[in-house]
């Protein structure tokens, strides 16, 4: 509701304005999405809640648009793209990894690399949802579809990383990779 001239009193460039818009959106969304109670033994419930909130967030049209913009300017403005990645996807993964660390310490999960596991989990919650949107697929994502994808993500994640499962990386012998 203001003129461009007024905006540029506060922001010296479109990039600075974009950075601030992204920062404000993250500040508004991240605390609610990544609010973990590490003492809660219901890992499935926690991952389902976080996965659902995260998938809902990353499939919102304005978030998809922001990601497209960052990808489009990455070659021209690598510092901005790096900042977006570090304060967005990487920060999300670190927050999930910190939660996973507490669950490993409590003996509920068996994970040798919690950052990798966190990234895997976040990617699983977006499977079949985000990529079509990034390419302009016109079908909106329903709450039911998000719930289905997140349930599958949690099932796969817990099948791999629940303490005491044969498939858990911490329980298998280490290869030479």
C-alpha positions in Angstrom: 0.0 0.0 0.0 3.0 2.4 -0.4 4.9 3.8 -3.3 8.2 2.3 -4.6 9.9 5.5 -3.4 8.7 4.9 0.1 10.0 1.3 0.0 13.4 2.4 -1.1 13.7 4.7 1.9 13.8 1.5 4.0 15.5 -0.9 1.5 18.3 0.0 -0.8 17.4 -2.6 -3.5 14.9 -5.2 -4.5 17.2 -7.8 -3.2 17.3 -6.2 0.3 13.5 -6.1 0.3 13.3 -9.7 -0.8 15.7 -10.8 1.9 13.6 -9.0 4.5 10.4 -10.6 3.3 11.9 -14.0 3.4 13.4 -13.3 6.9 10.0 -12.2 8.2 8.2 -15.3 6.8 10.8 -17.6 8.4 10.6 -15.8 11.7 6.8 -16.2 11.6 6.7 -19.9 10.5 9.8 -21.7 11.8 9.2 -21.5 15.6 5.8 -23.1 15.2 6.9 -25.8 12.7 10.0 -26.8 14.6 8.8 -26.6 18.2 10.0 -29.9 19.7 9.4 -31.4 23.1 12.5 -33.6 23.3 11.1 -35.3 26.4 8.0 -36.5 24.6 8.5 -40.3 23.9 6.0 -40.1 20.9 8.6 -39.8 18.1 6.0 -40.9 15.5 3.5 -38.2 16.7 6.2 -35.5 16.7 7.6 -36.4 13.3 4.0 -36.5 11.9 3.2 -33.1 13.3 6.5 -31.5 12.2 6.4 -33.2 8.8 2.8 -32.1 8.1 3.5 -28.5 9.2 6.7 -28.4 7.1 5.1 -29.9 4.0 2.2 -27.5 4.3 4.6 -24.6 4.5 6.8 -25.5 1.6 3.8 -26.1 -0.7 2.3 -22.7 -0.1 2.3 -20.6 -3.4 4.3 -17.7 -2.0 7.0 -20.1 -0.6 7.2 -21.9 -4.0 7.5 -18.5 -5.7 10.3 -17.5 -3.3 12.2 -20.7 -4.0 11.9 -20.2 -7.7 13.2 -16.7 -7.5 16.2 -17.8 -5.5 17.0 -20.6 -7.9 16.6 -18.2 -10.8 19.1 -15.6 -9.4 21.6 -18.1 -7.9 24.1 -17.7 -10.7 23.9 -13.9 -10.7 23.7 -13.6 -6.9 25.3 -16.6 -5.3 25.6 -14.9 -1.9 21.9 -14.4 -1.7 21.2 -18.0 -2.7 23.7 -19.3 -0.2 22.1 -17.1 2.5 18.6 -18.4 1.6 19.9 -22.0 1.8 21.7 -21.6 5.1 18.8 -19.8 6.8 16.2 -22.0 5.2 16.7 -25.6 4.3 20.0 -26.0 6.3 18.5 -24.4 9.4 15.4 -26.6 9.2 17.6 -29.7 8.9 19.8 -28.6 11.9 16.6 -28.1 14.0 15.4 -31.6 13.1 18.8 -33.0 13.7 19.0 -31.5 17.2 15.7 -33.2 18.0 16.9 -36.5 16.6 20.0 -36.2 18.7 17.8 -36.1 21.8 15.9 -39.1 20.7 19.1 -41.0 20.0 20.4 -40.1 23.4 17.1 -41.4 24.9 17.5 -44.7 23.0 14.4 -44.2 20.9 16.3 -43.9 17.6 19.5 -45.3 16.3 21.1 -42.8 13.9 24.8 -42.3 13.3 24.5 -39.1 11.3 21.5 -37.1 12.5 22.0 -34.2 10.1 21.8 -36.6 7.1 18.7 -38.3 8.7 17.1 -34.9 9.2 17.6 -34.0 5.6 16.3 -37.3 4.5 13.2 -36.9 6.6 12.5 -33.4 5.3 12.9 -34.5 1.8 10.6 -37.5 2.4 7.9 -35.2 3.7 8.0 -33.3 0.3 8.1 -36.3 -2.0 5.7 -35.8 -4.9 4.6 -32.4 -3.5 7.2 -29.7 -3.9 8.9 -30.6 -7.2 5.8 -30.5 -9.3 5.0 -27.1 -7.9 8.5 -25.9 -8.6 7.9 -26.8 -12.3 4.5 -25.0 -12.4 2.3 -28.1 -12.2 -1.1 -26.5 -11.7 -2.7 -29.0 -9.3 -2.9 -27.6 -5.8 -1.8 -29.8 -3.0 -4.6 -31.0 -0.7 -4.4 -31.5 3.0 -5.3 -35.2 2.5 -2.4 -35.6 0.1 0.0 -34.0 2.5 -1.2 -36.3 5.3 -0.7 -39.3 3.0 2.8 -38.3 2.0 3.8 -37.4 5.6 2.5 -40.7 7.0 4.6 -42.6 4.4 7.6 -40.4 5.2 7.3 -41.1 8.9 6.9 -44.9 8.3 9.9 -45.0 6.0 12.0 -42.9 8.4 11.1 -45.0 11.5 11.6 -48.3 9.6 15.2 -47.1 8.9 16.0 -45.4 12.2 14.0 -46.8 15.1 16.2 -48.2 17.8 16.5 -52.0 17.6 15.5 -52.4 14.0 17.7 -54.5 11.8 17.8 -51.8 9.1 19.1 -49.1 11.5 22.4 -47.8 10.2 23.8 -47.6 13.8 23.2 -51.4 14.2 24.6 -52.5 10.9 28.3 -53.1 10.5 30.1 -50.2 8.8 31.2 -50.6 5.2 34.1 -48.9 3.6 32.1 -46.0 2.0 
